Protein backbone atom coordinates (compact mmCIF):
# COMPACT_ATOMS: atom_id res chain seq x y z
CA UNK A 1 0.00 0.00 0.00
CA UNK A 2 1.33 3.44 -0.94
CA UNK A 3 0.61 6.50 1.23
CA UNK A 4 0.26 9.89 -0.38
CA UNK A 5 0.72 13.38 1.02
CA UNK A 6 -2.10 15.86 1.01
CA UNK A 7 0.07 18.74 -0.24
CA UNK A 8 -0.93 19.47 -3.82
CA UNK A 9 -1.99 15.85 -4.40
CA UNK A 10 1.66 14.94 -5.11
CA UNK A 11 3.44 11.87 -3.83
CA UNK A 12 6.65 12.10 -1.82
CA UNK A 13 8.58 10.72 -4.79
CA UNK A 14 7.13 13.42 -7.07
CA UNK A 15 8.30 16.12 -4.68
CA UNK A 16 11.85 14.78 -4.87
CA UNK A 17 11.84 13.10 -1.46
CA UNK A 18 12.52 9.35 -1.05
CA UNK A 19 9.50 7.16 -0.60
CA UNK A 20 9.18 5.73 2.88
CA UNK A 21 9.93 2.01 2.96
CA UNK A 22 6.98 -0.07 4.06
CA UNK A 23 7.96 -3.08 6.19
CA UNK A 24 5.54 -5.99 6.11
CA UNK A 25 3.81 -6.43 9.44
CA UNK A 26 4.92 -10.05 9.77
CA UNK A 27 8.59 -8.98 9.47
CA UNK A 28 8.39 -6.04 11.88
CA UNK A 29 10.57 -5.86 14.97
CA UNK A 30 7.50 -5.98 17.21
CA UNK A 31 6.29 -9.24 15.71
CA UNK A 32 9.73 -10.83 15.94
CA UNK A 33 10.14 -9.68 19.54
CA UNK A 34 6.74 -11.05 20.43
CA UNK A 35 7.60 -14.36 18.81
CA UNK A 36 10.84 -14.69 20.74
CA UNK A 37 9.05 -13.82 23.98
CA UNK A 38 6.42 -16.44 23.24
CA UNK A 39 9.06 -19.07 22.61
CA UNK A 40 10.83 -18.25 25.87
CA UNK A 41 7.53 -18.45 27.73
CA UNK A 42 6.64 -21.76 26.12
CA UNK A 43 10.10 -23.11 26.85
CA UNK A 44 9.82 -22.15 30.51
CA UNK A 45 6.30 -23.45 30.79
CA UNK A 46 7.29 -26.64 29.01
CA UNK A 47 10.06 -27.26 31.54
CA UNK A 48 7.62 -26.82 34.46
CA UNK A 49 4.79 -28.81 32.96
CA UNK A 50 7.11 -31.57 31.82
CA UNK A 51 7.79 -32.14 35.50
CA UNK A 52 4.10 -31.92 36.29
CA UNK A 53 2.77 -33.89 33.34
CA UNK A 54 4.48 -35.73 30.51
CA UNK A 55 1.52 -35.18 28.21
CA UNK A 56 1.47 -31.43 28.75
CA UNK A 57 5.23 -31.38 28.38
CA UNK A 58 4.98 -33.06 25.00
CA UNK A 59 2.33 -30.58 23.90
CA UNK A 60 4.53 -27.67 24.97
CA UNK A 61 7.45 -29.14 23.06
CA UNK A 62 5.31 -29.50 19.95
CA UNK A 63 4.22 -25.88 20.26
CA UNK A 64 7.84 -24.82 20.66
CA UNK A 65 8.84 -26.48 17.40
CA UNK A 66 5.86 -24.94 15.61
CA UNK A 67 7.02 -21.52 16.79
CA UNK A 68 10.55 -22.30 15.60
CA UNK A 69 9.17 -23.19 12.17
CA UNK A 70 7.22 -19.93 12.14
CA UNK A 71 10.34 -18.00 13.15
CA UNK A 72 12.13 -19.40 10.11
CA UNK A 73 9.33 -18.08 7.88
CA UNK A 74 9.76 -14.68 9.54
CA UNK A 75 13.44 -14.56 8.58
CA UNK A 76 15.04 -15.74 11.86
CA UNK A 77 17.53 -18.01 10.11
CA UNK A 78 21.31 -18.26 10.28
CA UNK A 79 23.01 -16.18 7.61
CA UNK A 80 26.31 -15.26 9.27
CA UNK A 81 28.72 -16.93 11.72
CA UNK A 82 31.22 -14.50 13.23
CA UNK A 83 34.32 -15.84 15.04
CA UNK A 84 36.84 -13.88 17.12
CA UNK A 85 40.07 -15.35 18.51
CA UNK A 86 40.61 -18.20 16.05
CA UNK A 87 44.23 -18.84 15.07
CA UNK A 88 45.13 -22.52 15.02
CA UNK A 89 41.61 -23.93 14.75
CA UNK A 90 40.48 -24.35 11.15
CA UNK A 91 37.19 -23.02 9.80
CA UNK A 92 36.17 -26.56 8.87
CA UNK A 93 36.76 -27.86 12.41
CA UNK A 94 34.63 -25.10 13.92
CA UNK A 95 31.76 -25.60 11.49
CA UNK A 96 31.80 -29.35 12.10
CA UNK A 97 31.65 -28.78 15.86
CA UNK A 98 28.89 -26.19 15.59
CA UNK A 99 26.74 -28.44 13.38
CA UNK A 100 25.12 -25.37 11.94
CA UNK A 101 24.17 -24.71 8.33
CA UNK A 102 23.25 -21.46 6.63
CA UNK A 103 19.48 -21.07 6.56
CA UNK A 104 18.86 -23.13 9.71
CA UNK A 105 16.34 -21.67 12.22
CA UNK A 106 18.45 -19.57 14.56
CA UNK A 107 16.15 -20.13 17.55
CA UNK A 108 16.56 -23.90 17.23
CA UNK A 109 20.33 -23.68 17.69
CA UNK A 110 21.40 -25.25 21.03
CA UNK A 111 24.06 -22.90 22.39
CA UNK A 112 25.08 -25.08 25.35
CA UNK A 113 25.53 -28.22 23.30
CA UNK A 114 27.53 -26.30 20.69
CA UNK A 115 29.75 -24.83 23.39
CA UNK A 116 30.53 -28.32 24.72
CA UNK A 117 31.44 -29.58 21.24
CA UNK A 118 33.62 -26.59 20.37
CA UNK A 119 35.55 -26.85 23.65
CA UNK A 120 36.42 -30.46 22.79
CA UNK A 121 38.50 -29.28 19.81
CA UNK A 122 42.26 -29.68 20.40
CA UNK A 123 43.21 -26.01 20.39
CA UNK A 124 40.15 -24.53 22.12
CA UNK A 125 40.50 -23.60 25.79
CA UNK A 126 37.12 -21.88 26.17
CA UNK A 127 34.41 -20.27 24.09
CA UNK A 128 31.36 -18.04 24.41
CA UNK A 129 28.56 -18.44 21.85
CA UNK A 130 25.72 -15.95 21.37
CA UNK A 131 22.71 -15.48 19.14
CA UNK A 132 22.60 -12.04 17.52
CA UNK A 133 19.07 -11.79 16.14
CA UNK A 134 17.83 -11.92 13.53
CA UNK A 135 20.47 -13.93 11.63
CA UNK A 136 23.95 -14.12 13.23
CA UNK A 137 25.77 -16.57 15.51
CA UNK A 138 28.75 -15.02 17.29
CA UNK A 139 31.66 -17.04 18.73
CA UNK A 140 34.49 -15.72 20.87
CA UNK A 141 37.10 -18.47 21.26
CA UNK A 142 40.19 -18.64 23.42
CA UNK A 143 42.87 -20.96 22.14
CA UNK A 144 45.46 -22.78 24.22
CA UNK A 145 49.00 -21.41 24.23
CA UNK A 146 51.76 -23.90 23.35
CA UNK A 147 54.46 -24.05 26.02
CA UNK A 148 56.86 -26.87 25.14
CA UNK A 149 57.35 -30.13 23.33
CA UNK A 150 57.12 -33.20 25.52
CA UNK A 151 58.96 -36.47 24.98
CA UNK A 152 57.94 -39.57 26.89
CA UNK A 153 59.00 -43.09 25.90
CA UNK A 154 59.96 -42.00 22.38
CA UNK A 155 56.58 -40.31 21.82
CA UNK A 156 56.27 -36.56 21.27
CA UNK A 157 53.45 -34.10 21.91
CA UNK A 158 52.81 -30.37 22.18
CA UNK A 159 51.74 -29.24 25.66
CA UNK A 160 50.11 -26.05 26.93
CA UNK A 161 50.79 -23.93 30.02
CA UNK A 162 48.81 -26.33 32.22
CA UNK A 163 50.81 -29.31 30.96
CA UNK A 164 47.92 -30.75 28.95
CA UNK A 165 48.53 -32.24 25.52
CA UNK A 166 47.29 -30.12 22.62
CA UNK A 167 48.34 -32.21 19.63
CA UNK A 168 50.74 -35.06 18.88
CA UNK A 169 50.93 -34.71 15.08
CA UNK A 170 52.46 -32.07 12.82
CA UNK A 171 54.92 -30.85 15.46
CA UNK A 172 57.67 -29.71 13.08
CA UNK A 173 56.72 -26.03 13.19
CA UNK A 174 57.09 -26.02 16.98
CA UNK A 175 60.69 -27.26 16.95
CA UNK A 176 61.94 -23.97 18.41
CA UNK A 177 60.15 -24.67 21.70
CA UNK A 178 61.88 -26.22 24.68
CA UNK A 179 61.84 -30.03 24.73
CA UNK A 180 60.99 -31.50 28.14
CA UNK A 181 61.56 -35.17 28.84
CA UNK A 182 60.05 -37.42 31.47
CA UNK A 183 56.71 -38.83 32.55
CA UNK A 184 55.88 -35.99 34.96
CA UNK A 185 57.67 -33.25 32.99
CA UNK A 186 54.48 -31.53 31.71
CA UNK A 187 53.18 -30.82 35.21
CA UNK A 188 56.39 -28.95 36.10
CA UNK A 189 57.31 -27.45 32.72
CA UNK A 190 55.71 -24.01 33.26
CA UNK A 191 57.55 -23.53 36.56
CA UNK A 192 60.84 -24.54 34.93
CA UNK A 193 60.31 -22.07 32.07
CA UNK A 194 59.74 -19.26 34.55
CA UNK A 195 63.04 -20.15 36.24
CA UNK A 196 64.99 -20.32 32.99
CA UNK A 197 63.63 -16.98 31.77
CA UNK A 198 65.11 -15.17 34.79
CA UNK A 199 68.52 -15.41 33.08
CA UNK A 200 67.97 -14.53 29.40
CA UNK A 201 71.63 -14.98 28.46
CA UNK A 202 71.42 -18.61 29.59
CA UNK A 203 67.89 -19.21 28.34
CA UNK A 204 68.95 -18.78 24.70
CA UNK A 205 71.36 -21.70 25.14
CA UNK A 206 68.78 -24.15 26.53
CA UNK A 207 67.72 -27.02 24.25
CA UNK A 208 66.32 -29.80 26.44
CA UNK A 209 65.25 -30.31 30.04
CA UNK A 210 65.14 -33.82 31.50
CA UNK A 211 63.09 -34.56 34.61
CA UNK A 212 65.14 -36.69 37.04
CA UNK A 213 63.47 -38.95 39.59
CA UNK A 214 60.34 -36.80 39.69
CA UNK A 215 62.29 -34.32 41.84
CA UNK A 216 64.55 -32.06 39.79
CA UNK A 217 65.82 -31.12 36.31
CA UNK A 218 68.92 -31.65 34.19
CA UNK A 219 69.08 -28.86 31.62
CA UNK A 220 71.03 -29.50 28.43
CA UNK A 221 72.60 -26.48 26.75
CA UNK A 222 73.96 -25.98 23.25
CA UNK A 223 77.36 -27.62 22.88
CA UNK A 224 76.28 -30.67 24.86
CA UNK A 225 76.65 -29.09 28.31
CA UNK A 226 74.60 -30.81 31.01
CA UNK A 227 73.50 -28.48 33.84
CA UNK A 228 72.29 -30.35 36.93
CA UNK A 229 69.87 -28.22 38.91
CA UNK A 230 69.06 -28.96 42.56
CA UNK A 231 65.69 -30.10 43.86
CA UNK A 232 65.47 -27.14 46.24
CA UNK A 233 65.49 -23.56 44.92
CA UNK A 234 66.62 -24.22 41.32
CA UNK A 235 66.09 -20.53 40.48
CA UNK A 236 68.85 -19.54 42.90
CA UNK A 237 71.20 -22.14 41.41
CA UNK A 238 70.39 -20.94 37.87
CA UNK A 239 71.22 -17.40 38.95
CA UNK A 240 74.56 -18.59 40.40
CA UNK A 241 75.42 -20.24 37.09
CA UNK A 242 74.80 -16.97 35.24
CA UNK A 243 77.11 -15.18 37.67
CA UNK A 244 79.84 -17.83 37.28
CA UNK A 245 79.63 -17.53 33.51
CA UNK A 246 79.96 -13.74 33.63
CA UNK A 247 82.97 -13.90 35.95
CA UNK A 248 84.78 -17.10 34.90
CA UNK A 249 83.54 -17.87 31.35
CA UNK A 250 82.96 -21.50 32.34
CA UNK A 251 81.31 -22.37 29.02
CA UNK A 252 84.68 -21.87 27.26
CA UNK A 253 86.42 -24.67 29.21
CA UNK A 254 85.40 -27.71 27.16
CA UNK A 255 82.71 -28.38 29.75
CA UNK A 256 80.62 -31.55 29.81
CA UNK A 257 78.77 -31.23 33.16
CA UNK A 258 77.97 -28.26 35.39
CA UNK A 259 76.69 -29.57 38.73
CA UNK A 260 74.79 -27.03 40.85
CA UNK A 261 73.29 -29.43 43.36
CA UNK A 262 75.58 -28.29 46.17
CA UNK A 263 74.48 -24.86 47.43
CA UNK A 264 77.99 -23.48 48.03
CA UNK A 265 79.88 -24.47 44.89
CA UNK A 266 79.83 -25.27 41.20
CA UNK A 267 81.34 -28.59 40.14
CA UNK A 268 82.65 -28.73 36.57
CA UNK A 269 83.40 -31.92 34.69
CA UNK A 270 85.27 -31.50 31.44
CA UNK A 271 84.99 -33.78 28.43
CA UNK A 272 88.75 -34.19 27.80
CA UNK A 273 90.64 -37.29 28.99
CA UNK A 274 91.63 -37.85 31.69
CA UNK A 275 88.51 -36.30 33.21
CA UNK A 276 89.24 -33.21 35.18
CA UNK A 277 87.02 -31.89 37.93
CA UNK A 278 87.13 -28.25 38.99
CA UNK A 279 85.20 -26.55 41.73
CA UNK A 280 84.41 -22.89 42.26
CA UNK A 281 83.38 -21.81 45.75
CA UNK A 282 80.04 -20.05 45.81
CA UNK A 283 78.34 -17.53 48.03
CA UNK A 284 74.84 -17.59 49.35
CA UNK A 285 73.05 -14.47 48.13
C-alpha positions as CSV (number, residue, x, y, z in Angstrom):
1,X,0.0,0.0,0.0
2,X,1.3,3.4,-0.9
3,X,0.6,6.5,1.2
4,X,0.3,9.9,-0.4
5,X,0.7,13.4,1.0
6,X,-2.1,15.9,1.0
7,X,0.1,18.7,-0.2
8,X,-0.9,19.5,-3.8
9,X,-2.0,15.8,-4.4
10,X,1.7,14.9,-5.1
11,X,3.4,11.9,-3.8
12,X,6.6,12.1,-1.8
13,X,8.6,10.7,-4.8
14,X,7.1,13.4,-7.1
15,X,8.3,16.1,-4.7
16,X,11.9,14.8,-4.9
17,X,11.8,13.1,-1.5
18,X,12.5,9.3,-1.0
19,X,9.5,7.2,-0.6
20,X,9.2,5.7,2.9
21,X,9.9,2.0,3.0
22,X,7.0,-0.1,4.1
23,X,8.0,-3.1,6.2
24,X,5.5,-6.0,6.1
25,X,3.8,-6.4,9.4
26,X,4.9,-10.0,9.8
27,X,8.6,-9.0,9.5
28,X,8.4,-6.0,11.9
29,X,10.6,-5.9,15.0
30,X,7.5,-6.0,17.2
31,X,6.3,-9.2,15.7
32,X,9.7,-10.8,15.9
33,X,10.1,-9.7,19.5
34,X,6.7,-11.0,20.4
35,X,7.6,-14.4,18.8
36,X,10.8,-14.7,20.7
37,X,9.1,-13.8,24.0
38,X,6.4,-16.4,23.2
39,X,9.1,-19.1,22.6
40,X,10.8,-18.3,25.9
41,X,7.5,-18.5,27.7
42,X,6.6,-21.8,26.1
43,X,10.1,-23.1,26.9
44,X,9.8,-22.2,30.5
45,X,6.3,-23.5,30.8
46,X,7.3,-26.6,29.0
47,X,10.1,-27.3,31.5
48,X,7.6,-26.8,34.5
49,X,4.8,-28.8,33.0
50,X,7.1,-31.6,31.8
51,X,7.8,-32.1,35.5
52,X,4.1,-31.9,36.3
53,X,2.8,-33.9,33.3
54,X,4.5,-35.7,30.5
55,X,1.5,-35.2,28.2
56,X,1.5,-31.4,28.7
57,X,5.2,-31.4,28.4
58,X,5.0,-33.1,25.0
59,X,2.3,-30.6,23.9
60,X,4.5,-27.7,25.0
61,X,7.5,-29.1,23.1
62,X,5.3,-29.5,20.0
63,X,4.2,-25.9,20.3
64,X,7.8,-24.8,20.7
65,X,8.8,-26.5,17.4
66,X,5.9,-24.9,15.6
67,X,7.0,-21.5,16.8
68,X,10.6,-22.3,15.6
69,X,9.2,-23.2,12.2
70,X,7.2,-19.9,12.1
71,X,10.3,-18.0,13.1
72,X,12.1,-19.4,10.1
73,X,9.3,-18.1,7.9
74,X,9.8,-14.7,9.5
75,X,13.4,-14.6,8.6
76,X,15.0,-15.7,11.9
77,X,17.5,-18.0,10.1
78,X,21.3,-18.3,10.3
79,X,23.0,-16.2,7.6
80,X,26.3,-15.3,9.3
81,X,28.7,-16.9,11.7
82,X,31.2,-14.5,13.2
83,X,34.3,-15.8,15.0
84,X,36.8,-13.9,17.1
85,X,40.1,-15.4,18.5
86,X,40.6,-18.2,16.0
87,X,44.2,-18.8,15.1
88,X,45.1,-22.5,15.0
89,X,41.6,-23.9,14.8
90,X,40.5,-24.4,11.2
91,X,37.2,-23.0,9.8
92,X,36.2,-26.6,8.9
93,X,36.8,-27.9,12.4
94,X,34.6,-25.1,13.9
95,X,31.8,-25.6,11.5
96,X,31.8,-29.3,12.1
97,X,31.7,-28.8,15.9
98,X,28.9,-26.2,15.6
99,X,26.7,-28.4,13.4
100,X,25.1,-25.4,11.9
101,X,24.2,-24.7,8.3
102,X,23.2,-21.5,6.6
103,X,19.5,-21.1,6.6
104,X,18.9,-23.1,9.7
105,X,16.3,-21.7,12.2
106,X,18.5,-19.6,14.6
107,X,16.1,-20.1,17.5
108,X,16.6,-23.9,17.2
109,X,20.3,-23.7,17.7
110,X,21.4,-25.2,21.0
111,X,24.1,-22.9,22.4
112,X,25.1,-25.1,25.3
113,X,25.5,-28.2,23.3
114,X,27.5,-26.3,20.7
115,X,29.8,-24.8,23.4
116,X,30.5,-28.3,24.7
117,X,31.4,-29.6,21.2
118,X,33.6,-26.6,20.4
119,X,35.6,-26.9,23.6
120,X,36.4,-30.5,22.8
121,X,38.5,-29.3,19.8
122,X,42.3,-29.7,20.4
123,X,43.2,-26.0,20.4
124,X,40.2,-24.5,22.1
125,X,40.5,-23.6,25.8
126,X,37.1,-21.9,26.2
127,X,34.4,-20.3,24.1
128,X,31.4,-18.0,24.4
129,X,28.6,-18.4,21.8
130,X,25.7,-16.0,21.4
131,X,22.7,-15.5,19.1
132,X,22.6,-12.0,17.5
133,X,19.1,-11.8,16.1
134,X,17.8,-11.9,13.5
135,X,20.5,-13.9,11.6
136,X,24.0,-14.1,13.2
137,X,25.8,-16.6,15.5
138,X,28.8,-15.0,17.3
139,X,31.7,-17.0,18.7
140,X,34.5,-15.7,20.9
141,X,37.1,-18.5,21.3
142,X,40.2,-18.6,23.4
143,X,42.9,-21.0,22.1
144,X,45.5,-22.8,24.2
145,X,49.0,-21.4,24.2
146,X,51.8,-23.9,23.3
147,X,54.5,-24.1,26.0
148,X,56.9,-26.9,25.1
149,X,57.4,-30.1,23.3
150,X,57.1,-33.2,25.5
151,X,59.0,-36.5,25.0
152,X,57.9,-39.6,26.9
153,X,59.0,-43.1,25.9
154,X,60.0,-42.0,22.4
155,X,56.6,-40.3,21.8
156,X,56.3,-36.6,21.3
157,X,53.4,-34.1,21.9
158,X,52.8,-30.4,22.2
159,X,51.7,-29.2,25.7
160,X,50.1,-26.0,26.9
161,X,50.8,-23.9,30.0
162,X,48.8,-26.3,32.2
163,X,50.8,-29.3,31.0
164,X,47.9,-30.7,28.9
165,X,48.5,-32.2,25.5
166,X,47.3,-30.1,22.6
167,X,48.3,-32.2,19.6
168,X,50.7,-35.1,18.9
169,X,50.9,-34.7,15.1
170,X,52.5,-32.1,12.8
171,X,54.9,-30.9,15.5
172,X,57.7,-29.7,13.1
173,X,56.7,-26.0,13.2
174,X,57.1,-26.0,17.0
175,X,60.7,-27.3,17.0
176,X,61.9,-24.0,18.4
177,X,60.1,-24.7,21.7
178,X,61.9,-26.2,24.7
179,X,61.8,-30.0,24.7
180,X,61.0,-31.5,28.1
181,X,61.6,-35.2,28.8
182,X,60.0,-37.4,31.5
183,X,56.7,-38.8,32.5
184,X,55.9,-36.0,35.0
185,X,57.7,-33.3,33.0
186,X,54.5,-31.5,31.7
187,X,53.2,-30.8,35.2
188,X,56.4,-28.9,36.1
189,X,57.3,-27.4,32.7
190,X,55.7,-24.0,33.3
191,X,57.5,-23.5,36.6
192,X,60.8,-24.5,34.9
193,X,60.3,-22.1,32.1
194,X,59.7,-19.3,34.5
195,X,63.0,-20.2,36.2
196,X,65.0,-20.3,33.0
197,X,63.6,-17.0,31.8
198,X,65.1,-15.2,34.8
199,X,68.5,-15.4,33.1
200,X,68.0,-14.5,29.4
201,X,71.6,-15.0,28.5
202,X,71.4,-18.6,29.6
203,X,67.9,-19.2,28.3
204,X,68.9,-18.8,24.7
205,X,71.4,-21.7,25.1
206,X,68.8,-24.1,26.5
207,X,67.7,-27.0,24.3
208,X,66.3,-29.8,26.4
209,X,65.2,-30.3,30.0
210,X,65.1,-33.8,31.5
211,X,63.1,-34.6,34.6
212,X,65.1,-36.7,37.0
213,X,63.5,-38.9,39.6
214,X,60.3,-36.8,39.7
215,X,62.3,-34.3,41.8
216,X,64.5,-32.1,39.8
217,X,65.8,-31.1,36.3
218,X,68.9,-31.6,34.2
219,X,69.1,-28.9,31.6
220,X,71.0,-29.5,28.4
221,X,72.6,-26.5,26.7
222,X,74.0,-26.0,23.3
223,X,77.4,-27.6,22.9
224,X,76.3,-30.7,24.9
225,X,76.7,-29.1,28.3
226,X,74.6,-30.8,31.0
227,X,73.5,-28.5,33.8
228,X,72.3,-30.3,36.9
229,X,69.9,-28.2,38.9
230,X,69.1,-29.0,42.6
231,X,65.7,-30.1,43.9
232,X,65.5,-27.1,46.2
233,X,65.5,-23.6,44.9
234,X,66.6,-24.2,41.3
235,X,66.1,-20.5,40.5
236,X,68.8,-19.5,42.9
237,X,71.2,-22.1,41.4
238,X,70.4,-20.9,37.9
239,X,71.2,-17.4,39.0
240,X,74.6,-18.6,40.4
241,X,75.4,-20.2,37.1
242,X,74.8,-17.0,35.2
243,X,77.1,-15.2,37.7
244,X,79.8,-17.8,37.3
245,X,79.6,-17.5,33.5
246,X,80.0,-13.7,33.6
247,X,83.0,-13.9,36.0
248,X,84.8,-17.1,34.9
249,X,83.5,-17.9,31.4
250,X,83.0,-21.5,32.3
251,X,81.3,-22.4,29.0
252,X,84.7,-21.9,27.3
253,X,86.4,-24.7,29.2
254,X,85.4,-27.7,27.2
255,X,82.7,-28.4,29.8
256,X,80.6,-31.6,29.8
257,X,78.8,-31.2,33.2
258,X,78.0,-28.3,35.4
259,X,76.7,-29.6,38.7
260,X,74.8,-27.0,40.9
261,X,73.3,-29.4,43.4
262,X,75.6,-28.3,46.2
263,X,74.5,-24.9,47.4
264,X,78.0,-23.5,48.0
265,X,79.9,-24.5,44.9
266,X,79.8,-25.3,41.2
267,X,81.3,-28.6,40.1
268,X,82.6,-28.7,36.6
269,X,83.4,-31.9,34.7
270,X,85.3,-31.5,31.4
271,X,85.0,-33.8,28.4
272,X,88.7,-34.2,27.8
273,X,90.6,-37.3,29.0
274,X,91.6,-37.8,31.7
275,X,88.5,-36.3,33.2
276,X,89.2,-33.2,35.2
277,X,87.0,-31.9,37.9
278,X,87.1,-28.2,39.0
279,X,85.2,-26.5,41.7
280,X,84.4,-22.9,42.3
281,X,83.4,-21.8,45.8
282,X,80.0,-20.0,45.8
283,X,78.3,-17.5,48.0
284,X,74.8,-17.6,49.4
285,X,73.0,-14.5,48.1
